[in-house]
Amino acid sequence: MDDGIGLVLAGDVMTGRGVDQILRSPGKPELHEEYVRDARRYVELAERVNGPIPRGVEPTWPWGSALEAMEQYGPAVRVMNLETSVTTSDDVALGKAVNYRMAPANLEVLNVAGVDVWTLANNHVLDYGATGLLQTLDTLADAGQRAPGAGRDAAEAWRPAVVGLPSPDAPDHARHGGGRVVIASVADVSSGVPGGWRAAPDRAGVALLPDLSLTTADEVARRLLEVERPGDIRVVSIHWGSNWGYGIPHEHRRFAHRLVEAGVHVVHGHSSHHPRPIEVYRGRLVLYGCGDLVNDYEGIGGYAGFRSELRLLYSARLAMGTGELVGLQMTPLLARRLTLEHASREDSTWLARVLDHESHGHGARVRLGGDGRLEVIVR
């Protein structure tokens, strides 16, 4: 897919907890979960399933084959959801079942992926309180990372990120001023975000939607249009829905459709631990749930039928000027030993079959191409 504007998208990246513990500078391993009190336990559980995992690994380790796959897609704007706090804070949000914390000293694990925008509107960015959020924001900002969706106040949390489009002819995918991708990061309470985490004029927090009404969808789109320039590609990255299951609630689909009708080109959904249906609505891409990309879930039992060890890296091509979907390819990856490998042909076939079945009712068809990537057939 060489024509058009490139976007590389993924769902949740969870570099805290067990992943943090195998990196060069692991933070405190103490957890406040009901069953697990030490983050190193998640490394041990993964080792029981797939074998020994080295400690003190290079920051490229958790990404594995995903790094090569991203490079193969060529110049593109990369957007992923960072579902962890980056902090040394001990101000844990008690009462939550899971708390994610990554040591700021391990920030290179994010830098090596070349991600242009880390969305932060999710249900883990305040796992270590306002102190943890502020340190997360400062750490990312100091590294030059764009991180919409959370902020020191509501204005910062709701402010979209703007990325210049990559130039195919420039070295190192350099950015130029000819076009832009504008990304808003928002969350819905259906993903588990506590209502008290909502950013306010005088309170740090996340860009939490008041509801999924048509009026709210119009307001989200308006914030993107406020900073619009001709040729902009507008993306709404939204953390919503349950962790498991393929069904899409009516109000989610209605909200996504309204965003498109109001001028949004891509709806980038995440929160589910496995990929959910894909839709092409009025020529625009709607990903209801991208699934996890990086996490420490290998040794955790339950929900085996969803094959959450299979991950997807999405590469979309959009038409210049209109933002209509030209093509969508997805690289299937397998989580093993807290890194990512290319999935087998058998696993990729299974994933293509499931996504085709679940997306068919939303007007999209998915097939497995000869190169091992999944493809969406654009009608």
Secondary structure, 3 states (H helix, E strand, C coil): CCCCEEEEEEEEECCCCHHHHHECCCCCCECCCCCCCECHHHHHHHHHHHCCCCCCECCCCCCCHHHHHHHHCCCCEEEEEECCEECCCCCCCCCCCCCCEECHHHCHHHHCCCCCEEECCCCCCCCCHHHHHHHHHHHHHHCCCECCCEECCHHHHHCCEEEEEECCCCHHHCEEEEEEEEEEEEECHHHCCCHHHECECCECEECECCCCCHHHHHHHHHHHHCCCCCCCEEEEEEECCCCCCCCCCHHHHHHHHHHHHCCCCEEEEECCCCCCCEEEECCEEEECCCCEEECCCCCCCCCHHHCCCEEEEEEEEECCCCCCEEEEEEEEEEEECCEEEECCHHHHHHHHHHHHHHHHCCCCEEEECCCCCEEEECC
